[in-house]
Amino acid sequence: MIALITAAIAPGIAILSYFYLRDSFEPEPISMVIRSFIFGMLLVVPIMVLQYIMQHEWHWQGGVMMEVLQSAVLEEFFKWMVIFFTVYQHLEFDEPYDGIVYAVAVSLGFATLENFFYLIINGTNVALWRALLPVSGHALFGVWMGYYMGRAKFTVNRRKQLFFLWFSVILPILLHALYNLIFLSIQNWIVVIIPFMVLLWWQGMKKVQRAHDFGSKNLSSRPQ
């Protein structure tokens, strides 16, 4: 059991630590990051219940696209809601990169508990695959979500702010949907998912650098 718990939580903690330590300006209070991680974990059960209701009570089982949308829309929208209502207006959210830290924390909290349930059912022999794909995938969707929430938070123009907020939820949904679609509709999915994940990591790291660049501009413009 200890090995299973370790295999379930280690990838999420490792990836979260990486993004947390990348915050080179004003690292967030670890208590708030842990709280966001826990909020992400708490999303797993209600989302699973909603998915069950959709599939078995409402009979929303219209093929691959319906399965993709149920997963991608529900998970990314609820993650976004948690970040928006618990962190977005908080005083500690004081630089663009903070959006990435908190979004990744919520996403990895969700991915960690989901991973734990999956490993209980399927065993630790799939732990490496889960770490490399689903867990890191959730983290990267969080990077895109947090980047655009950070842009929205520190954009003065109201129209641009709304655009970035909408983009911060729509883009992760689309990326998550595409990720799921690869597994569900392509027989030799590994040929497609590897370059897809490489692209996600590459672009995600570019978003991290851009958030730092915006953060340095924001810091230099503050009154001394």
C-alpha positions as a LaTeX table, in Angstrom:
\begin{tabular}{lrrr}
\hline
Residue & $x$ (\AA) & $y$ (\AA) & $z$ (\AA) \\
\hline
Met1 & 0.00 & 0.00 & 0.00 \\
Ile2 & 2.87 & 2.38 & 0.81 \\
Ala3 & 4.37 & 1.72 & $-2.62$ \\
Leu4 & 1.04 & 2.46 & $-4.28$ \\
Ile5 & 0.57 & 5.73 & $-2.36$ \\
Thr6 & 4.12 & 6.79 & $-3.18$ \\
Ala7 & 3.69 & 5.95 & $-6.86$ \\
Ala8 & 0.43 & 7.92 & $-6.92$ \\
Ile9 & 1.60 & 11.11 & $-5.23$ \\
Ala10 & 5.30 & 11.35 & $-6.17$ \\
Pro11 & 4.82 & 12.57 & $-9.78$ \\
Gly12 & 2.43 & 15.34 & $-8.75$ \\
Ile13 & 4.64 & 16.54 & $-5.89$ \\
Ala14 & 7.75 & 16.46 & $-8.09$ \\
Ile15 & 6.16 & 18.44 & $-10.94$ \\
Leu16 & 4.57 & 20.95 & $-8.54$ \\
Ser17 & 7.92 & 21.46 & $-6.79$ \\
Tyr18 & 9.54 & 22.19 & $-10.14$ \\
Phe19 & 7.05 & 24.91 & $-11.07$ \\
Tyr20 & 7.03 & 26.33 & $-7.55$ \\
Leu21 & 10.82 & 26.66 & $-7.51$ \\
Arg22 & 10.70 & 28.42 & $-10.88$ \\
Asp23 & 9.06 & 31.40 & $-9.13$ \\
Ser24 & 12.19 & 33.52 & $-8.90$ \\
Phe25 & 10.63 & 36.85 & $-7.87$ \\
Glu26 & 8.31 & 36.41 & $-4.88$ \\
Pro27 & 7.62 & 32.72 & $-4.15$ \\
Glu28 & 4.04 & 32.08 & $-3.03$ \\
Pro29 & 3.26 & 31.10 & 0.57 \\
Ile30 & 3.62 & 27.34 & 0.67 \\
Ser31 & 0.40 & 27.16 & 2.72 \\
Met32 & $-1.59$ & 28.67 & $-0.16$ \\
Val33 & 0.00 & 26.35 & $-2.69$ \\
Ile34 & $-0.82$ & 23.33 & $-0.52$ \\
Arg35 & $-4.37$ & 24.64 & $-0.05$ \\
Ser36 & $-4.77$ & 24.91 & $-3.83$ \\
Phe37 & $-3.43$ & 21.37 & $-4.21$ \\
Ile38 & $-5.98$ & 20.11 & $-1.68$ \\
Phe39 & $-8.81$ & 21.99 & $-3.42$ \\
Gly40 & $-7.81$ & 20.21 & $-6.61$ \\
Met41 & $-8.02$ & 16.86 & $-4.82$ \\
Leu42 & $-11.45$ & 17.72 & $-3.48$ \\
Leu43 & $-12.73$ & 18.21 & $-7.04$ \\
Val44 & $-12.24$ & 14.56 & $-7.97$ \\
Val45 & $-15.28$ & 13.06 & $-6.23$ \\
Pro46 & $-17.92$ & 15.62 & $-7.32$ \\
Ile47 & $-16.64$ & 15.49 & $-10.91$ \\
Met48 & $-16.78$ & 11.70 & $-10.88$ \\
Val49 & $-20.34$ & 11.89 & $-9.55$ \\
Leu50 & $-21.35$ & 14.38 & $-12.27$ \\
Gln51 & $-19.77$ & 12.20 & $-14.96$ \\
Tyr52 & $-21.64$ & 9.19 & $-13.62$ \\
Ile53 & $-24.94$ & 11.09 & $-13.66$ \\
Met54 & $-24.35$ & 12.31 & $-17.21$ \\
Gln55 & $-23.56$ & 8.82 & $-18.46$ \\
His56 & $-26.04$ & 6.70 & $-16.52$ \\
Glu57 & $-28.89$ & 9.03 & $-15.54$ \\
Trp58 & $-28.97$ & 11.47 & $-18.44$ \\
His59 & $-27.70$ & 8.86 & $-20.95$ \\
Trp60 & $-25.12$ & 11.22 & $-22.45$ \\
Gln61 & $-23.21$ & 8.44 & $-24.14$ \\
Gly62 & $-23.13$ & 9.63 & $-27.71$ \\
Gly63 & $-19.75$ & 8.25 & $-28.74$ \\
Val64 & $-16.17$ & 9.42 & $-28.54$ \\
Met65 & $-16.84$ & 13.15 & $-28.70$ \\
Met66 & $-19.33$ & 13.01 & $-25.83$ \\
Glu67 & $-16.82$ & 11.13 & $-23.65$ \\
Val68 & $-14.10$ & 13.64 & $-24.55$ \\
Leu69 & $-16.26$ & 16.65 & $-23.76$ \\
Gln70 & $-17.58$ & 15.25 & $-20.49$ \\
Ser71 & $-14.04$ & 14.79 & $-19.24$ \\
Ala72 & $-12.35$ & 17.88 & $-20.67$ \\
Val73 & $-15.12$ & 20.43 & $-20.06$ \\
Leu74 & $-16.02$ & 19.32 & $-16.54$ \\
Glu75 & $-12.47$ & 18.91 & $-15.25$ \\
Glu76 & $-10.97$ & 22.08 & $-16.71$ \\
Phe77 & $-13.99$ & 24.26 & $-15.96$ \\
Phe78 & $-14.12$ & 23.22 & $-12.31$ \\
Lys79 & $-10.37$ & 23.70 & $-11.91$ \\
Trp80 & $-10.76$ & 27.19 & $-13.37$ \\
Met81 & $-13.64$ & 27.96 & $-10.99$ \\
Val82 & $-11.57$ & 26.93 & $-7.98$ \\
Ile83 & $-8.66$ & 29.15 & $-9.01$ \\
Phe84 & $-10.89$ & 32.11 & $-9.87$ \\
Phe85 & $-12.84$ & 32.07 & $-6.60$ \\
Thr86 & $-10.08$ & 31.08 & $-4.17$ \\
Val87 & $-6.92$ & 32.68 & $-5.57$ \\
Tyr88 & $-7.53$ & 35.15 & $-8.40$ \\
Gln89 & $-8.55$ & 38.06 & $-6.16$ \\
His90 & $-6.12$ & 37.17 & $-3.36$ \\
Leu91 & $-3.40$ & 39.66 & $-2.41$ \\
Glu92 & $-0.75$ & 36.96 & $-2.77$ \\
Phe93 & $-1.56$ & 36.72 & $-6.48$ \\
Asp94 & 0.74 & 39.65 & $-7.14$ \\
Glu95 & 2.65 & 38.71 & $-10.30$ \\
Pro96 & 1.72 & 36.97 & $-13.59$ \\
Tyr97 & 3.66 & 33.77 & $-12.84$ \\
Asp98 & 1.54 & 33.19 & $-9.73$ \\
Gly99 & $-1.31$ & 32.13 & $-12.00$ \\
Ile100 & 0.81 & 29.25 & $-13.26$ \\
Val101 & 1.81 & 28.17 & $-9.74$ \\
Tyr102 & $-1.76$ & 28.04 & $-8.45$ \\
Ala103 & $-3.27$ & 26.54 & $-11.60$ \\
Val104 & $-0.62$ & 23.82 & $-11.64$ \\
Ala105 & $-1.23$ & 23.17 & $-7.92$ \\
Val106 & $-4.98$ & 22.73 & $-8.42$ \\
Ser107 & $-4.47$ & 20.63 & $-11.55$ \\
Leu108 & $-1.92$ & 18.36 & $-9.87$ \\
Gly109 & $-4.07$ & 17.98 & $-6.77$ \\
Phe110 & $-6.83$ & 16.68 & $-9.04$ \\
Ala111 & $-4.42$ & 14.51 & $-11.05$ \\
Thr112 & $-2.83$ & 13.02 & $-7.92$ \\
Leu113 & $-6.06$ & 11.76 & $-6.36$ \\
Glu114 & $-7.33$ & 10.60 & $-9.76$ \\
Asn115 & $-4.00$ & 8.78 & $-10.21$ \\
Phe116 & $-4.37$ & 7.16 & $-6.78$ \\
Phe117 & $-7.80$ & 5.75 & $-7.65$ \\
Tyr118 & $-6.51$ & 4.55 & $-11.02$ \\
Leu119 & $-3.55$ & 2.75 & $-9.47$ \\
Ile120 & $-5.77$ & 1.07 & $-6.88$ \\
Ile121 & $-7.79$ & $-0.44$ & $-9.73$ \\
Asn122 & $-4.98$ & $-1.17$ & $-12.19$ \\
Gly123 & $-1.90$ & $-1.64$ & $-10.00$ \\
Thr124 & 1.47 & 0.12 & $-9.87$ \\
Asn125 & 2.69 & $-1.45$ & $-13.12$ \\
Val126 & 1.09 & 1.49 & $-14.97$ \\
Ala127 & 2.53 & 4.13 & $-12.60$ \\
Leu128 & 5.28 & 5.30 & $-14.97$ \\
Trp129 & 2.87 & 5.68 & $-17.87$ \\
Arg130 & 0.46 & 7.61 & $-15.63$ \\
Ala131 & 3.27 & 9.94 & $-14.47$ \\
Leu132 & 4.53 & 10.68 & $-17.97$ \\
Leu133 & 1.14 & 11.25 & $-19.59$ \\
Pro134 & $-2.00$ & 11.95 & $-17.49$ \\
Val135 & $-0.31$ & 13.60 & $-14.50$ \\
Ser136 & 2.06 & 15.76 & $-16.54$ \\
Gly137 & $-0.79$ & 16.46 & $-18.97$ \\
His138 & $-2.93$ & 17.95 & $-16.19$ \\
Ala139 & 0.06 & 20.04 & $-15.07$ \\
Leu140 & 0.56 & 21.42 & $-18.57$ \\
Phe141 & $-3.12$ & 22.24 & $-19.00$ \\
Gly142 & $-2.68$ & 24.13 & $-15.74$ \\
Val143 & 0.30 & 26.04 & $-17.15$ \\
Trp144 & $-1.80$ & 27.36 & $-20.03$ \\
Met145 & $-4.72$ & 28.12 & $-17.73$ \\
Gly146 & $-2.55$ & 29.92 & $-15.18$ \\
Tyr147 & $-0.60$ & 31.86 & $-17.79$ \\
Tyr148 & $-3.71$ & 33.49 & $-19.23$ \\
Met149 & $-5.23$ & 34.07 & $-15.80$ \\
Gly150 & $-2.02$ & 35.86 & $-14.89$ \\
Arg151 & $-2.27$ & 37.94 & $-18.04$ \\
Ala152 & $-5.87$ & 38.81 & $-17.20$ \\
Lys153 & $-5.03$ & 39.74 & $-13.62$ \\
Phe154 & $-2.40$ & 42.27 & $-14.67$ \\
Thr155 & $-4.07$ & 43.68 & $-17.77$ \\
Val156 & $-5.61$ & 47.12 & $-17.35$ \\
Asn157 & $-7.72$ & 47.05 & $-20.50$ \\
Arg158 & $-11.10$ & 45.56 & $-19.55$ \\
Arg159 & $-11.73$ & 44.01 & $-22.95$ \\
Lys160 & $-8.33$ & 42.31 & $-23.02$ \\
Gln161 & $-8.81$ & 41.16 & $-19.44$ \\
Leu162 & $-12.08$ & 39.41 & $-20.35$ \\
Phe163 & $-10.46$ & 37.91 & $-23.44$ \\
Phe164 & $-7.61$ & 36.43 & $-21.38$ \\
Leu165 & $-10.04$ & 35.09 & $-18.76$ \\
Trp166 & $-12.14$ & 33.35 & $-21.41$ \\
Phe167 & $-9.01$ & 32.04 & $-23.09$ \\
Ser168 & $-7.72$ & 30.70 & $-19.75$ \\
Val169 & $-10.63$ & 28.26 & $-19.56$ \\
Ile170 & $-11.34$ & 27.56 & $-23.23$ \\
Leu171 & $-7.77$ & 26.72 & $-24.27$ \\
Pro172 & $-7.16$ & 24.09 & $-21.54$ \\
Ile173 & $-10.52$ & 22.51 & $-22.41$ \\
Leu174 & $-9.50$ & 22.26 & $-26.06$ \\
Leu175 & $-6.04$ & 20.88 & $-25.22$ \\
His176 & $-7.55$ & 18.34 & $-22.81$ \\
Ala177 & $-10.16$ & 17.34 & $-25.38$ \\
Leu178 & $-7.48$ & 16.85 & $-28.03$ \\
Tyr179 & $-5.40$ & 14.81 & $-25.59$ \\
Asn180 & $-8.34$ & 12.50 & $-24.85$ \\
Leu181 & $-9.30$ & 12.28 & $-28.50$ \\
Ile182 & $-5.85$ & 10.95 & $-29.39$ \\
Phe183 & $-6.31$ & 7.99 & $-27.05$ \\
Leu184 & $-9.90$ & 7.27 & $-27.97$ \\
Ser185 & $-9.83$ & 7.62 & $-31.74$ \\
Ile186 & $-6.28$ & 6.71 & $-32.88$ \\
Gln187 & $-5.31$ & 3.06 & $-32.77$ \\
Asn188 & $-1.55$ & 3.64 & $-32.72$ \\
Trp189 & $-1.91$ & 6.53 & $-30.30$ \\
Ile190 & 1.67 & 6.44 & $-28.99$ \\
Val191 & 2.96 & 7.72 & $-32.35$ \\
Val192 & 0.82 & 10.85 & $-31.92$ \\
Ile193 & 0.81 & 11.39 & $-28.16$ \\
Ile194 & 4.62 & 11.60 & $-27.81$ \\
Pro195 & 5.07 & 14.57 & $-30.18$ \\
Phe196 & 1.89 & 16.11 & $-28.75$ \\
Met197 & 3.30 & 15.99 & $-25.20$ \\
Val198 & 6.71 & 17.26 & $-26.37$ \\
Leu199 & 4.93 & 20.19 & $-28.01$ \\
Leu200 & 2.91 & 20.84 & $-24.86$ \\
Trp201 & 6.05 & 20.88 & $-22.70$ \\
Trp202 & 7.93 & 23.09 & $-25.16$ \\
Gln203 & 5.13 & 25.63 & $-25.43$ \\
Gly204 & 4.43 & 25.38 & $-21.70$ \\
Met205 & 8.02 & 26.31 & $-20.89$ \\
Lys206 & 7.73 & 29.25 & $-23.26$ \\
Lys207 & 4.64 & 30.35 & $-21.33$ \\
Val208 & 6.63 & 30.08 & $-18.09$ \\
Gln209 & 9.35 & 32.33 & $-19.51$ \\
Arg210 & 6.82 & 34.83 & $-20.83$ \\
Ala211 & 5.10 & 34.96 & $-17.45$ \\
His212 & 8.46 & 35.72 & $-15.85$ \\
Asp213 & 9.09 & 38.43 & $-18.44$ \\
Phe214 & 5.73 & 40.04 & $-17.70$ \\
Gly215 & 6.45 & 39.69 & $-14.00$ \\
Ser216 & 9.77 & 41.52 & $-14.28$ \\
Lys217 & 8.06 & 44.35 & $-16.18$ \\
Asn218 & 5.32 & 44.51 & $-13.55$ \\
Leu219 & 7.91 & 44.54 & $-10.75$ \\
Ser220 & 9.96 & 47.32 & $-12.35$ \\
Ser221 & 6.85 & 49.48 & $-12.79$ \\
Arg222 & 5.89 & 49.34 & $-9.12$ \\
Pro223 & 6.56 & 52.49 & $-7.08$ \\
Gln224 & 9.77 & 52.23 & $-5.07$ \\
\hline
\end{tabular}
